[in-house]
């Protein structure tokens, strides 16, 4: 079920943004708002590792703008981030968001590979 929660991989705490299968704009915006609230409650800054799962999701321009705003909001809190499951169009949007926000984000095709990467960033 989509949502934002913390998971532990190899003893490392990771914020898991599970947006997989989300295609409804309102549902996506609610998830983004939930994530924003959770991240804003975290301290110290630059301490979070984030994993965003978007496989089989479909985002319109409204959601993509909200995702960009979320990436900007999260920047001071996140040490490293990974995104999994992007289709080719999402990868284009992802590259733009990374460029515009200056975020340290990496794209992966596999959840386990992304978790391993994040565990090394702790």
C-alpha positions, 0 to 999 in steps of 0.5 A, a space after each residue: 500500500 502506498 505511503 511513507 514510512 521508515 525501513 531498516 536495511 543492514 542496520 541503516 534507517 531509510 525513509 521509504 516513499 512508496 508511490 508504486 502504482 499511484 496514478 491518481 493525481 489527488 492520491 499522489 498529492 496526498 502522499 507527497 504532503 504526507 512525506 513533506 510532514 514526515 521529513 520536516 519533523 526529522 533532525 538533524 539536517 542532512 541525516 536522512 537517506 531516502 528511497 522513492 519507489 515509483 514503479 507503475 506510477 503515472 504522474 501528470 504535470 501537477 504531480 511532477 511540479 509537486 514532486 519537484 517542490 518536495 525534492 527542494 523541500 527535502 534537500 536540507 534533510 536528506 544526505 542521499 536519495 535513490 529512486 526506483 522504477 522510473 519509466 523513460 519519461 520519468 527519467 527525463 523528469 528526474 534528470 531535470 529535478 536533479 539538475 534544478 534542485 542540486 539534489 544528490 539522487 541516484 536512479 536504480 531499476 531494483 529496490 535491493 540495489 538501491 537499498 544497498 547503495 543507501 546503506 553505504 551512504 550512512 
